Amino acid sequence: MRGPLHRTHRLTDATHDDADTMLHAPPLHRVDSPPPRIHLLKPAADAPANPLDQLFDVRLLSRRRVLILDYDGTLAPLRAVPAGEARGERPESRFATAPYAGTRELLARIRSHPAARVVFVSGRPAREMADMLALSPRPEIFGVHGWEHLTRSGQLVRAIVPAQARAQLDALRALQVRLETAGAIFEDKHAAIAVHWRGRNAEQVRAIRALLAPFETPPDAPARLDGVFAQPFDGGLEVRPHGPSKASVVRSVLREESRDAVVAYFGDDLSDEEAFRALAGRGIGVRVLPAGAPRDAARRPTSAQLTLRAPDELHAFLGRWTEQPGMPAAPVTS
């Protein structure tokens, strides 16, 4: 098994599908030696001033091309769940959101070329994301920030959550009813729990944050590497163990690719910042501003080299990516 997860042994767990494989998660790896830097954003005197023009230089994109793509807020709009939908028999349906119109077609065109690789990474469970993408052939997806890997053959590989982190997640699960009563949406994702409050009023958010306070580690407190940490996102807070992450997914993909591959990572949230940093020197990080994001959202500090707005600028990028030599050209649709 390649990547940040290493096969150890088969475990019996009635809560998982029989085809799933349980894996241990070792410490995060680093690329063995410093890779050659691709100077995409430092144009020569006679080079085009637009960084995108540099990125799409024929000499660069005539090689292997790799896209690593986040989903929510990047390929699909963020969705506020009405308070009346806080409970239900199928919780995954509360969070379902389709990609922007025209996105599937652009991704299918890129994936059709043998020199291209497209990898999806998300905080969502991998199979849930596969259902929403609805791409054929089956895509490669890292779910729950890398704690799950859905291979192109359809096998779901899961990292084993450390005992201390499991106990902390169980303590949070015990608060589910109280959190939902306060107005939160509780999303349990095996190795992580996301508590959503997007669309709630200030009083509800305060009540939800008060219940979550024990899980937010003070900045000056030492972190337990076998425990959990809390990470804010747009409209909520996610609690998950230390270990696999979007950055470790990026490092895994880079190890599998040649050093002259052109790589781009697209993301919109704080969890994507570590992926941008992991890609430094090997490719370009692209921060995507979700549709409807306030004008000052672009001022947030980021480790990405470019910022694009969804869906129009995102589609323009993907459309130009398909138009490089050897790629089937087609108009961008929206």
C-alpha positions as CSV (number, residue, x, y, z in Angstrom):
1,M,0.0,0.0,0.0
2,R,1.5,3.3,-1.0
3,G,0.9,6.6,0.8
4,P,0.7,7.7,4.5
5,L,-1.0,4.4,5.6
6,H,0.8,1.1,6.0
7,R,-1.0,-2.3,5.9
8,T,-0.6,-4.3,9.1
9,H,-3.3,-6.9,9.7
10,R,-7.0,-7.7,9.2
11,L,-9.3,-6.7,12.1
12,T,-12.9,-7.8,12.6
13,D,-15.2,-4.9,13.1
14,A,-18.9,-5.3,12.6
15,T,-19.4,-1.6,12.1
16,H,-17.3,-1.7,8.9
17,D,-18.0,-3.3,5.5
18,D,-16.3,-6.7,5.1
19,A,-14.3,-5.4,2.1
20,D,-12.8,-2.6,4.1
21,T,-9.2,-2.9,5.4
22,M,-8.1,-1.5,8.7
23,L,-4.6,0.1,8.8
24,H,-2.3,1.6,11.4
25,A,-1.3,5.2,10.8
26,P,2.4,5.8,11.3
27,P,4.0,9.2,11.9
28,L,3.8,11.6,9.0
29,H,6.6,11.2,6.4
30,R,8.7,13.8,4.8
31,V,10.1,13.8,1.3
32,D,13.5,12.3,1.5
33,S,15.4,15.1,-0.1
34,P,14.6,18.6,-1.2
35,P,13.0,18.6,-4.6
36,P,13.8,21.0,-7.4
37,R,11.8,24.2,-7.1
38,I,9.4,25.0,-9.9
39,H,9.5,28.8,-10.2
40,L,5.9,29.4,-11.4
41,L,5.4,32.7,-9.7
42,K,8.8,34.4,-10.5
43,P,8.5,35.5,-14.2
44,A,11.5,36.5,-16.3
45,A,11.6,40.0,-17.7
46,D,10.0,38.8,-21.0
47,A,7.6,36.4,-19.4
48,P,3.8,37.0,-19.1
49,A,2.8,39.0,-16.0
50,N,-0.1,36.8,-15.2
51,P,0.9,33.8,-13.0
52,L,-1.7,31.7,-14.7
53,D,0.0,32.3,-18.1
54,Q,3.2,31.0,-16.6
55,L,1.4,27.9,-15.1
56,F,0.0,27.0,-18.5
57,D,3.2,27.5,-20.3
58,V,3.4,24.6,-22.9
59,R,6.9,23.6,-21.7
60,L,5.6,23.0,-18.2
61,L,2.3,21.3,-19.0
62,S,3.8,19.0,-21.6
63,R,4.8,16.7,-18.7
64,R,2.8,14.7,-16.2
65,R,0.0,16.8,-14.7
66,V,-1.6,16.1,-11.3
67,L,-4.5,17.9,-9.7
68,I,-5.3,17.4,-6.0
69,L,-8.8,18.8,-5.2
70,D,-10.7,19.5,-2.1
71,Y,-14.5,19.3,-2.4
72,D,-16.7,21.5,-0.2
73,G,-16.2,25.2,-0.9
74,T,-13.9,24.3,-3.8
75,L,-15.8,22.1,-6.3
76,A,-19.1,22.5,-4.6
77,P,-20.9,25.3,-2.7
78,L,-21.0,25.4,1.0
79,R,-24.5,24.5,2.3
80,A,-26.3,25.8,5.4
81,V,-28.5,23.1,6.9
82,P,-31.9,24.4,8.1
83,A,-32.5,23.8,11.8
84,G,-35.5,21.6,11.0
85,E,-33.1,19.1,9.3
86,A,-30.9,18.7,12.3
87,R,-32.1,15.1,12.8
88,G,-33.0,12.3,10.4
89,E,-32.6,8.6,9.6
90,R,-29.9,9.4,6.9
91,P,-27.6,12.1,8.3
92,E,-25.4,12.0,5.3
93,S,-28.2,13.4,3.2
94,R,-28.2,16.6,5.3
95,F,-24.7,17.5,4.0
96,A,-25.1,16.4,0.4
97,T,-24.3,19.0,-2.1
98,A,-23.6,18.6,-5.9
99,P,-20.6,20.1,-7.7
100,Y,-21.1,23.4,-9.5
101,A,-22.8,23.0,-12.8
102,G,-20.2,22.1,-15.5
103,T,-17.6,20.9,-13.0
104,R,-18.1,17.1,-13.6
105,E,-17.7,17.6,-17.3
106,L,-14.4,19.5,-16.9
107,L,-13.1,16.9,-14.5
108,A,-14.1,14.0,-16.8
109,R,-12.3,15.7,-19.7
110,I,-9.1,16.1,-17.6
111,R,-9.3,12.5,-16.3
112,S,-9.6,11.1,-19.8
113,H,-6.0,12.0,-20.7
114,P,-3.3,9.3,-19.8
115,A,-0.8,12.0,-18.7
116,A,-3.3,13.4,-16.1
117,R,-4.0,12.3,-12.6
118,V,-6.8,13.7,-10.4
119,V,-6.9,13.0,-6.7
120,F,-9.7,14.1,-4.4
121,V,-9.2,14.9,-0.7
122,S,-11.9,16.0,1.7
123,G,-13.0,16.1,5.3
124,R,-16.1,14.1,4.1
125,P,-16.2,10.3,4.3
126,A,-14.7,8.9,1.0
127,R,-17.7,6.9,-0.1
128,E,-20.0,9.8,0.5
129,M,-17.8,12.0,-1.6
130,A,-17.7,9.4,-4.4
131,D,-21.5,9.4,-4.5
132,M,-21.7,13.2,-4.9
133,L,-19.0,13.3,-7.5
134,A,-20.6,10.6,-9.5
135,L,-17.6,10.2,-11.8
136,S,-16.8,7.2,-14.0
137,P,-14.4,5.5,-14.0
138,R,-14.2,5.5,-10.2
139,P,-11.9,8.3,-8.8
140,E,-9.2,8.0,-6.2
141,I,-10.4,9.7,-3.0
142,F,-8.9,10.4,0.4
143,G,-11.7,11.0,2.9
144,V,-11.8,12.3,6.5
145,H,-8.6,14.3,5.9
146,G,-6.7,11.2,4.9
147,W,-8.0,8.8,7.5
148,E,-9.8,7.0,4.7
149,H,-8.5,6.0,1.2
150,L,-11.0,4.9,-1.4
151,T,-8.9,3.3,-4.2
152,R,-9.8,3.2,-7.9
153,S,-10.6,-0.4,-7.4
154,G,-13.3,0.5,-4.8
155,Q,-11.5,-0.8,-1.7
156,L,-11.9,1.4,1.4
157,V,-8.8,1.6,3.5
158,R,-9.1,3.1,7.0
159,A,-6.4,4.1,9.5
160,I,-6.9,2.8,13.1
161,V,-7.8,5.6,15.5
162,P,-5.5,5.5,18.7
163,A,-7.2,4.5,21.9
164,Q,-6.9,7.9,23.6
165,A,-8.4,9.6,20.6
166,R,-11.2,7.1,20.4
167,A,-12.1,7.8,24.1
168,Q,-12.1,11.5,23.4
169,L,-14.4,11.1,20.4
170,D,-16.7,8.9,22.4
171,A,-16.9,11.7,25.0
172,L,-18.0,14.1,22.3
173,R,-20.5,11.6,21.0
174,A,-22.1,11.6,24.4
175,L,-22.9,15.3,23.9
176,Q,-24.7,14.8,20.6
177,V,-28.2,15.3,21.9
178,R,-27.3,18.4,23.9
179,L,-25.5,19.8,20.9
180,E,-28.4,19.2,18.6
181,T,-30.8,20.7,21.1
182,A,-28.7,23.8,21.1
183,G,-29.1,23.9,17.3
184,A,-25.9,22.2,16.1
185,I,-25.6,19.6,13.3
186,F,-23.6,16.6,14.5
187,E,-21.7,14.8,11.8
188,D,-19.9,11.6,12.9
189,K,-17.3,10.5,10.4
190,H,-15.6,7.5,12.1
191,A,-12.2,9.2,12.7
192,A,-13.6,12.7,13.2
193,I,-16.6,14.6,14.3
194,A,-17.7,17.8,12.8
195,V,-20.2,20.1,14.6
196,H,-21.9,22.6,12.3
197,W,-23.5,25.9,13.2
198,R,-23.6,27.6,9.8
199,G,-26.9,29.6,9.6
200,R,-27.5,29.6,13.4
201,N,-28.0,32.8,15.4
202,A,-25.4,34.2,17.8
203,E,-27.0,32.9,20.9
204,Q,-27.1,29.3,19.4
205,V,-23.5,29.6,18.4
206,R,-22.4,30.6,21.9
207,A,-24.3,27.7,23.5
208,I,-22.7,25.2,21.0
209,R,-19.2,26.6,21.6
210,A,-19.6,26.4,25.3
211,L,-20.4,22.6,25.0
212,L,-17.3,22.2,22.8
213,A,-14.9,24.2,25.0
214,P,-13.4,21.0,26.7
215,F,-12.2,19.8,23.3
216,E,-10.5,23.0,22.3
217,T,-6.8,22.8,23.5
218,P,-5.4,26.1,24.9
219,P,-2.6,27.4,22.6
220,D,0.0,27.0,25.4
221,A,-1.1,23.5,26.4
222,P,1.1,20.6,25.2
223,A,-0.6,18.4,22.7
224,R,-1.0,14.7,23.1
225,L,-0.1,13.1,19.7
226,D,-2.4,10.2,20.5
227,G,-5.3,12.5,21.3
228,V,-7.5,14.8,19.3
229,F,-7.5,18.5,18.4
230,A,-10.1,20.9,17.3
231,Q,-9.9,22.8,14.0
232,P,-12.3,25.5,13.0
233,F,-13.9,25.6,9.6
234,D,-16.4,27.9,7.9
235,G,-19.5,27.4,10.0
236,G,-18.3,24.9,12.6
237,L,-15.6,23.0,14.5
238,E,-14.1,19.6,13.7
239,V,-12.5,17.4,16.3
240,R,-10.2,14.7,15.0
241,P,-7.0,12.8,16.0
242,H,-3.5,13.8,15.2
243,G,-2.1,11.8,12.3
244,P,-3.2,11.6,8.6
245,S,-4.0,15.0,7.1
246,K,-4.4,16.7,3.8
247,A,-0.7,17.5,4.0
248,S,0.2,13.8,4.4
249,V,-2.0,13.0,1.4
250,V,0.0,15.6,-0.7
251,R,3.3,14.1,0.4
252,S,2.0,10.6,-0.5
253,V,1.0,11.8,-4.0
254,L,4.3,13.5,-4.5
255,R,6.3,10.4,-3.6
256,E,4.4,8.5,-6.3
257,E,5.0,11.1,-9.0
258,S,8.2,12.0,-10.9
259,R,9.9,15.2,-9.9
260,D,9.1,17.0,-13.1
261,A,5.3,16.4,-12.7
262,V,3.3,19.6,-12.6
263,V,1.1,19.5,-9.5
264,A,-1.6,21.8,-8.3
265,Y,-3.7,21.6,-5.1
266,F,-7.0,23.4,-4.8
267,G,-8.7,24.1,-1.4
268,D,-10.7,26.7,0.4
269,D,-10.4,26.3,4.2
270,L,-7.9,26.3,7.1
271,S,-7.4,22.5,6.7
272,D,-6.0,23.1,3.2
273,E,-3.3,25.5,4.4
274,E,-1.1,22.6,5.6
275,A,-1.5,21.0,2.1
276,F,-0.4,24.2,0.4
277,R,2.7,24.2,2.6
278,A,3.4,20.5,1.9
279,L,3.4,21.3,-1.8
280,A,5.9,24.1,-1.6
281,G,8.7,23.7,-4.2
282,R,6.8,20.9,-6.0
283,G,3.8,22.7,-7.4
284,I,1.3,25.5,-6.9
285,G,-1.4,25.9,-4.2
286,V,-4.6,27.5,-5.3
287,R,-7.0,28.9,-2.7
288,V,-10.6,28.9,-4.0
289,L,-13.1,31.4,-2.6
290,P,-16.6,29.7,-2.4
291,A,-19.4,31.3,-4.3
292,G,-20.9,34.0,-2.2
293,A,-17.8,34.5,-0.1
294,P,-17.5,38.1,1.2
295,R,-15.2,40.4,-0.7
296,D,-12.7,40.7,2.2
297,A,-12.4,36.8,2.4
298,A,-9.4,37.2,0.0
299,R,-7.5,39.1,2.7
300,R,-7.1,36.1,4.9
301,P,-3.5,35.1,5.0
302,T,-2.8,32.0,3.0
303,S,0.2,29.8,1.9
304,A,-1.4,29.4,-1.5
305,Q,0.2,31.1,-4.5
306,L,-3.1,31.9,-6.3
307,T,-6.6,32.8,-5.2
308,L,-9.5,32.1,-7.5
309,R,-13.3,32.6,-7.1
310,A,-15.7,29.7,-7.7
311,P,-17.2,28.8,-9.9
312,D,-16.3,31.1,-12.9
313,E,-12.5,31.5,-12.2
314,L,-12.3,27.8,-11.1
315,H,-13.9,26.7,-14.3
316,A,-11.6,29.0,-16.4
317,F,-8.6,27.3,-14.8
318,L,-9.9,23.8,-15.4
319,G,-10.9,24.7,-18.9
320,R,-7.4,25.9,-19.7
321,W,-5.9,22.8,-18.1
322,T,-7.9,20.6,-20.6
323,E,-6.7,22.8,-23.6
324,Q,-3.0,22.0,-23.2
325,P,-1.2,20.0,-25.9
326,G,-2.5,16.4,-26.1
327,M,-5.6,17.3,-24.0
328,P,-9.1,17.4,-25.7
329,A,-10.1,21.0,-26.0
330,A,-13.7,22.0,-25.2
331,P,-15.5,25.2,-24.2
332,V,-16.0,25.8,-20.5
333,T,-19.6,25.3,-19.4
334,S,-21.3,26.7,-16.3
